Amino acid sequence: MVASFAPHTLVLPIAPERWPPPRTAVELDGLRLAPKPELHVTLVGRALGAELRATFGEHAGALVGAARDAHDWRFERSGRRLLLRKPFATEGRATLAHALVELVDLPAMVPFQRALGRLLGRQLPVPPPHVTLYTAGRLQGIGVSSPARLRAFTVRRVTCDELA
């Protein structure tokens, strides 16, 4: 696995030959969703990454890397797609971001998050492993840090037929 602990995030990149990124935009519920040019699963989001950096400083990358390297990061596609919506404030204006994601089965996510929680001395919510396929309103998509946030952002399930 080639993954990087950038300043405040860690992602599991998905090789295009394993899961090619979508090529064309889709229309759902009156929204035009643009395809993501690359696919990944976020393992450590910005907020958690910032906390790890604040707590462990320059050692954060090595600690997170050791926790990452202790696990097998194979995943399986689930076929369960969700349309998400989240309000954002951009330059003082309220805006809505949308994302179409596919949940993935990633067994290593739970023990990895537990290991990070032990480092921080608290239990962390386990982010639902997912891959953002399309976005609207915000190029980078919507961060989903817990099952509760996934439920809050979910508009509805999306079937394969809707994407044809």
TIMAR-581940 format. One record per residue (C-alpha): residue in three letters; chain; y, z, x. Coordinates in steps of 0.001 Angstrom, whole numbers, plus 524288, in hexadecimal, padded with zeros to 5 digits. Each point is the difference from the previous one (the first is absolute). Layout:
% TIMAR-581940
REC/residuo/cadena/yy/zz/xx
REC/ALA/A/Y/Z/X
...
END
This chain:
% TIMAR-581940
REC/residuo/cadena/yy/zz/xx
REC/MET/A/80000/80000/80000
REC/VAL/A/80D6C/7FCA0/804EE
REC/ALA/A/809D8/80907/7F9C7
REC/SER/A/80CCF/8053E/804C4
REC/PHE/A/8077E/80C8E/7FDF9
REC/ALA/A/80D67/7F9CC/7FF20
REC/PRO/A/80B88/80937/7FFC7
REC/HIS/A/7FBD5/80615/7F324
REC/THR/A/7F48C/7F876/7FA48
REC/LEU/A/7F1F4/7FC76/802D2
REC/VAL/A/7F9A8/7F435/7F9BB
REC/LEU/A/7F286/7FA11/8000E
REC/PRO/A/8028D/7F161/80145
REC/ILE/A/7F6C3/7F6E9/7F8DF
REC/ALA/A/7FBC8/7F3D0/8072C
REC/PRO/A/803A4/7F3C3/7F84B
REC/GLU/A/7F24D/7FAAA/801F0
REC/ARG/A/7FA8F/80C1E/7F944
REC/TRP/A/809C3/7FFDF/7F4C5
REC/PRO/A/809B3/7F4D1/7FFF7
REC/PRO/A/80D99/80383/7FB17
REC/PRO/A/803E1/7F96C/7F346
REC/ARG/A/80746/7F336/801BE
REC/THR/A/807BA/7FDF2/7F39E
REC/ALA/A/8084F/80852/7F717
REC/VAL/A/7FAC7/804D0/7F2F8
REC/GLU/A/80680/802B5/7F301
REC/LEU/A/7FC77/80C83/7F8D7
REC/ASP/A/80719/8061C/7F48D
REC/GLY/A/80BE4/7F76F/8027F
REC/LEU/A/8007B/803B5/80E68
REC/ARG/A/7FED0/7F69E/80B49
REC/LEU/A/7F84D/806F9/80A90
REC/ALA/A/80088/7FA98/80DD8
REC/PRO/A/7F3C3/80031/8088E
REC/LYS/A/7FF5A/80952/80B80
REC/PRO/A/7FEAD/7F84A/80CAE
REC/GLU/A/7F701/80A30/80624
REC/LEU/A/7F6B8/809F3/7FA3B
REC/HIS/A/7FDBE/80E04/80429
REC/VAL/A/7FC6C/80D82/7FB31
REC/THR/A/80A15/80A74/802F8
REC/LEU/A/7F948/80BCE/80606
REC/VAL/A/80C42/807E7/8031F
REC/GLY/A/80C5E/7FD33/7F84A
REC/ARG/A/80DF1/8020B/8049D
REC/ALA/A/801DE/80DD6/7FABF
REC/LEU/A/7F34C/80543/805B3
REC/GLY/A/80250/7F898/80CA3
REC/ALA/A/80D98/805E7/80139
REC/GLU/A/7FA66/80D94/7FDA8
REC/LEU/A/7F5AC/7FDEE/80A67
REC/ARG/A/80A51/7FB48/809A5
REC/ALA/A/808ED/80B79/7FCD5
REC/THR/A/7F4D0/809A7/801B4
REC/PHE/A/7F938/7FA63/80BF5
REC/GLY/A/80A6F/7F7AA/80670
REC/GLU/A/7FAFE/7F67D/80A11
REC/HIS/A/7F217/80514/7FE27
REC/ALA/A/7FF5E/7FB8E/7F1C8
REC/GLY/A/7FAE5/7F27E/80359
REC/ALA/A/7F4E2/8055D/80847
REC/LEU/A/7FC2A/80A17/7F5BC
REC/VAL/A/8002E/7F61C/7F4FC
REC/GLY/A/7F8E1/7F636/80893
REC/ALA/A/7F52A/809C9/802EE
REC/ALA/A/7FE76/802E0/7F173
REC/ARG/A/7FFEC/7F164/7FD18
REC/ASP/A/7F620/7FCD8/80A91
REC/ALA/A/7F675/80A2F/7FACD
REC/HIS/A/7FD4B/7F7B4/7F3DD
REC/ASP/A/7F9D8/7F334/7FBE3
REC/TRP/A/80A93/7F801/7F950
REC/ARG/A/7F76D/7F63E/7F8D3
REC/PHE/A/80447/7FDBB/7F214
REC/GLU/A/7FB86/7F8AA/7F400
REC/ARG/A/80862/7F8F4/7F629
REC/SER/A/7FEFF/805DE/7F277
REC/GLY/A/80585/7F4FF/7F7C3
REC/ARG/A/8084F/80A39/7F8E5
REC/ARG/A/80DDF/7FAE5/7FFE6
REC/LEU/A/80BCF/80763/7FB0C
REC/LEU/A/80DEC/7FC23/7FD1D
REC/LEU/A/80913/80A9B/8050F
REC/ARG/A/80E63/80294/7FD42
REC/LYS/A/80926/8096E/806E6
REC/PRO/A/80EB1/801E4/7FEC8
REC/PHE/A/80803/7FFB9/80C80
REC/ALA/A/80E39/8019D/80358
REC/THR/A/804FE/7F4FC/80898
REC/GLU/A/80E03/80095/804CA
REC/GLY/A/80357/8096F/7F511
REC/ARG/A/7F9EC/7F784/7F564
REC/ALA/A/7F39D/802DB/7F873
REC/THR/A/7F597/7F58F/8014C
REC/LEU/A/7F1AA/7FE8F/7FCA4
REC/ALA/A/7F57B/7FC4A/8099E
REC/HIS/A/7F2DC/7FACA/7FBBF
REC/ALA/A/7F361/7FE27/80773
REC/LEU/A/7F2B5/7FAA4/7FCC4
REC/VAL/A/7F5D1/80797/807A6
REC/GLU/A/7F148/8000C/80127
REC/LEU/A/7F963/80D10/801EA
REC/VAL/A/7F5F1/8005B/80AE4
REC/ASP/A/7F483/808D8/802D6
REC/LEU/A/80333/80622/80D24
REC/PRO/A/7F721/80BBD/8026E
REC/ALA/A/8071B/80413/80C6E
REC/MET/A/80CC9/802C3/7F8E6
REC/VAL/A/7FC02/80D7C/7FAF4
REC/PRO/A/7FB22/805C3/80CE7
REC/PHE/A/80B72/7F9D5/8074C
REC/GLN/A/809F8/80639/7F6D8
REC/ARG/A/7F8C0/80D09/80105
REC/ALA/A/800EB/7FF29/80ED2
REC/LEU/A/80EA3/7FD69/7FF41
REC/GLY/A/8015A/80B42/7F669
REC/ARG/A/7F91B/8091D/8098A
REC/LEU/A/809B0/7FBE8/80A8B
REC/LEU/A/80B49/80361/7F6ED
REC/GLY/A/7F99F/80C51/7FAA3
REC/ARG/A/7FFB8/7FB89/7F1D3
REC/GLN/A/7F84C/7F7A5/7F69C
REC/LEU/A/80537/7F22D/7FEA3
REC/PRO/A/7FE9C/7F773/7F403
REC/VAL/A/7F72E/7F473/802BD
REC/PRO/A/80755/7F33A/7FE26
REC/PRO/A/7F827/7F69E/7F795
REC/PRO/A/7FB7F/7F562/8096C
REC/HIS/A/805BB/7F32A/7FB71
REC/VAL/A/804D0/7F2ED/804C4
REC/THR/A/80CD8/7FA84/7FB21
REC/LEU/A/7FDFD/7F1C1/7FC7C
REC/TYR/A/80CF6/7FC6D/7F97D
REC/THR/A/80D8B/805F7/7FED1
REC/ALA/A/80C7D/7FE40/7F834
REC/GLY/A/80CF5/806E8/801FA
REC/ARG/A/7FC2C/805C4/80D2A
REC/LEU/A/7F8F8/7F871/80A9E
REC/GLN/A/7F8AE/80B56/80615
REC/GLY/A/7FA0A/80473/7F32C
REC/ILE/A/7FED8/80D8B/7FA53
REC/GLY/A/7FB21/80BBE/8079C
REC/VAL/A/7F512/8071B/7F8EC
REC/SER/A/7FDC8/80D21/8067E
REC/SER/A/7F70C/80685/7F60A
REC/PRO/A/7F7A0/7FD86/7F3FC
REC/ALA/A/80AB5/80623/7F79E
REC/ARG/A/80A0E/7F663/80524
REC/LEU/A/7F69F/7F4B8/7FDA9
REC/ARG/A/7FE90/80450/7F1CE
REC/ALA/A/80EC8/8016D/7FEA8
REC/PHE/A/802B0/7F261/80586
REC/THR/A/7F50E/7F8BF/7F8E7
REC/VAL/A/80485/7F6F1/7F53D
REC/ARG/A/7F289/7FA6C/7FD1B
REC/ARG/A/7F35A/7FA31/8053A
REC/VAL/A/80024/7F190/8034F
REC/THR/A/7F411/7F753/7FE1E
REC/CYS/A/7FBA9/7F4E6/808D6
REC/ASP/A/80243/7F67E/7F4E4
REC/GLU/A/80E78/80359/7FFFE
REC/LEU/A/80129/7FBD5/80E31
REC/ALA/A/7F933/7F2E7/7FE76
END
